[in-house]
């Protein structure tokens, strides 16, 4: 979805007017200190981010040393936040991109017994590599291990 802004929220609220559809999609929320990779849940009544990425890619995205040097920027890591979010009445374990390859976000979420896993990511920058397939395979393996339904979506 790009950047989540009040304009984007109005756009989706208008697009979903008169519908019972709930959209759960990825976006970024930017502020002066940095940004969060998020998943936004929206319907005809509006929407807001309800999942914030727990473990962004270190160095390229998550750069905690910037704050130590008095600078802003980089993605925030929300290590212990939102292991489960509710979307249209379902308990959802969300795994954005790199989180699909790691043990902590999966185990933290599975402890809360979700109804479904939603695994998403942007793979457009990985053309010609196997990165998206590795992430997809990892997410499917986690779902099989925990016998939990999964929805997988990548922008490629």
Phi and psi in degrees as a GROMACS rama.xvg file:
@    title "Ramachandran Plot"
@    xaxis  label "Phi"
@    yaxis  label "Psi"
@TYPE xy
81.06  -137.389  UNK-2
-89.1069  132.51  UNK-3
-84.8582  114.929  UNK-4
-133.317  167.9  UNK-5
-57.5363  -34.3353  UNK-6
-65.6693  -42.6633  UNK-7
-64.6852  -40.3675  UNK-8
-61.772  -44.5043  UNK-9
-62.2713  -41.9635  UNK-10
-56.8962  -50.8181  UNK-11
-68.9145  -38.5266  UNK-12
-59.9704  -43.957  UNK-13
-66.3797  -43.2346  UNK-14
-63.7485  -30.1039  UNK-15
-97.009  3.13688  UNK-16
-55.8974  133.123  UNK-17
78.8919  5.65929  UNK-18
-113.165  155.335  UNK-19
-100.171  14.1729  UNK-20
-79.6305  140.248  UNK-21
-115.826  128.852  UNK-22
-104.279  134.603  UNK-23
-123.409  107.6  UNK-24
-141.649  158.702  UNK-25
-82.4621  149.686  UNK-26
-160.033  178.955  UNK-27
-124.57  140.997  UNK-28
-114.764  119.648  UNK-29
-108.827  138.986  UNK-30
-142.37  175.806  UNK-31
-58.5877  -24.2374  UNK-32
-86.4925  -18.3843  UNK-33
155.699  -143.453  UNK-34
-151.503  162.314  UNK-35
-120.94  136.679  UNK-36
-84.6102  127.968  UNK-37
-133.838  165.669  UNK-38
-115.96  134.117  UNK-39
-110.609  131.68  UNK-40
-103.388  123.43  UNK-41
-140.346  149.392  UNK-42
-146.608  -167.208  UNK-43
-62.0308  -18.8213  UNK-44
-89.1832  -4.32022  UNK-45
118.507  -167.833  UNK-46
-166.196  169.94  UNK-47
-162.823  160.492  UNK-48
-62.7036  130.165  UNK-49
-124.309  2.20688  UNK-50
-136.064  131.207  UNK-51
-117.023  129.206  UNK-52
-52.8904  131.606  UNK-53
-84.743  -37.2093  UNK-54
-136.955  85.2923  UNK-55
-72.338  165.473  UNK-56
-63.4419  122.869  UNK-57
-62.8544  147.536  UNK-58
77.3493  -58.9891  UNK-59
-74.3609  -29.8694  UNK-60
-118.477  -57.2517  UNK-61
-85.6268  116.048  UNK-62
-132.408  71.8411  UNK-63
-61.8795  -23.3075  UNK-64
-66.378  -20.2776  UNK-65
-60.0409  -43.8464  UNK-66
-65.5148  -36.6408  UNK-67
-63.8036  -26.7992  UNK-68
-96.8123  8.75999  UNK-69
75.7967  19.207  UNK-70
-110.124  158.411  UNK-71
-105.556  168.709  UNK-72
122.63  172.732  UNK-73
82.2231  163.858  UNK-74
-85.4865  140.308  UNK-75
-79.8911  146.363  UNK-76
-103.772  122.558  UNK-77
-107.728  63.3737  UNK-78
-48.2451  -41.6153  UNK-79
-109.225  6.162  UNK-80
-82.6941  160.245  UNK-81
27.0215  62.7753  UNK-82
-64.8812  -26.4521  UNK-83
-135.222  137.495  UNK-84
-124.807  156.786  UNK-85
-101.791  126.017  UNK-86
-130.091  116.512  UNK-87
50.7341  41.2406  UNK-88
84.4456  -6.00758  UNK-89
-98.624  142.981  UNK-90
-85.8657  114.395  UNK-91
-114.154  128.709  UNK-92
-93.5004  115.287  UNK-93
-103.062  133.923  UNK-94
-129.819  110.321  UNK-95
-94.5938  121.567  UNK-96
49.6464  -110.032  UNK-97
-55.5251  -30.1801  UNK-98
-60.8486  -23.7505  UNK-99
-69.2073  -18.4211  UNK-100
-96.5489  -6.69817  UNK-101
-108.955  151.122  UNK-102
-76.1917  -44.7504  UNK-103
-56.0234  -55.2998  UNK-104
-60.4819  -37.2562  UNK-105
-67.1077  -51.2746  UNK-106
-63.1103  -40.1994  UNK-107
-59.1109  -44.2787  UNK-108
-70.3899  -43.8549  UNK-109
-65.7821  -27.7884  UNK-110
-57.0202  -29.5298  UNK-111
-92.6184  7.95509  UNK-112
50.8264  66.992  UNK-113
-69.4605  159.757  UNK-114
-78.3035  -30.5276  UNK-115
-156.042  153.339  UNK-116
-103.894  135.159  UNK-117
-115.04  115.766  UNK-118
-111.718  118.909  UNK-119
-132.905  164.834  UNK-120
-178.71  164.321  UNK-121
-104.279  117.455  UNK-122
-115.452  8.33567  UNK-123
-59.2935  -30.5045  UNK-124
-84.0484  -3.93561  UNK-125
-104.208  16.8946  UNK-126
-49.358  135.415  UNK-127
84.8459  2.8282  UNK-128
-118.463  174.775  UNK-129
-102.332  14.4399  UNK-130
-57.3878  -49.0596  UNK-131
-62.7269  -42.0184  UNK-132
-65.9618  -36.55  UNK-133
-64.2428  -45.9312  UNK-134
-63.6313  -44.2585  UNK-135
-60.7678  -45.8109  UNK-136
-62.5686  -41.7541  UNK-137
-62.554  -47.0686  UNK-138
-61.9957  -42.361  UNK-139
-64.7895  -36.144  UNK-140
-66.6692  -42.2134  UNK-141
-60.0613  -44.5943  UNK-142
-62.1059  -42.0701  UNK-143
-65.8966  -43.0878  UNK-144
-58.1485  -41.4663  UNK-145
-97.8534  5.87221  UNK-146
51.0798  50.2417  UNK-147
-122.802  131.977  UNK-148
-59.2765  151.631  UNK-149
-138.055  145.116  UNK-150
-119.224  127.536  UNK-151
-118.803  132.135  UNK-152
-145.743  125.48  UNK-153
-128.366  138.999  UNK-154
-85.8795  121.619  UNK-155
